[in-house]
Amino acid sequence: MASGPRMRSGISCWLRVTSSGSCPASKSTTKGCAQVMAIDVCIPWRSQPERLPAFKRVKAWYEARGYNVITADSRKHETFNVAASRNLAVSKATSDVVIVADADTIPDETALSLAVRNPVGVVYPFDRYRYLTTESVGLPESEWVVEREYRQSVGGMVVATRSTYWSLGGQDERFARWGYEDNAFHLAASTLSTVSRIPGVVHAFGHEADRDLSPENPGRSRCQLYRFAEGKPDVMRELIPQR
């Protein structure tokens, strides 16, 4: 068994390794697996030199397993809007099931495979989100160093059918600055659809970011509206983007 990433504290981490007999997301067939269509992975992406190594590694991970990677940029001459970029990428997708994922995040292969085969509502194919050091992107997987870990994160990636994604309004592009769009989408999904998790670990390569959690970020106030609408389907339908 291969060893997993190392925690910064020095505690050894265990990473599940899937067997070579697992089914890829391509049209090829492996022993004991039914033939499956290629699944589109929708990634928000604006090219930046410091982010390229992680993006290339993530893209190669998906493509080696038969997934089709689609990228999209919100608007070339405006501040990067993650929600708009995700929506544009999903609008380009042709597979019924889509993976909406970040450009720096490596999935849990087993959990992701299970999610795309049973995409009921919105599925989070992980329950642990490990944020790696920036240097980890150039290291083999067994030497990745975990800077911090989150439980039950709503960021990183989701799996859903395209019809489910759009029934929730897609992601709310009014979250124009950093953050909160993932929280809003999760609240909409838990109110208007179903949300489930498959146990697993995702790994995100660290990078510099302008993470604005201050009250001056208008996304924080908008997210409060979503929290008010949680559990109230009629109110939530009025709040989510209309498509």
Disulfide bonds with the S-S distance in Angstrom:
Cys23-Cys33 1.87
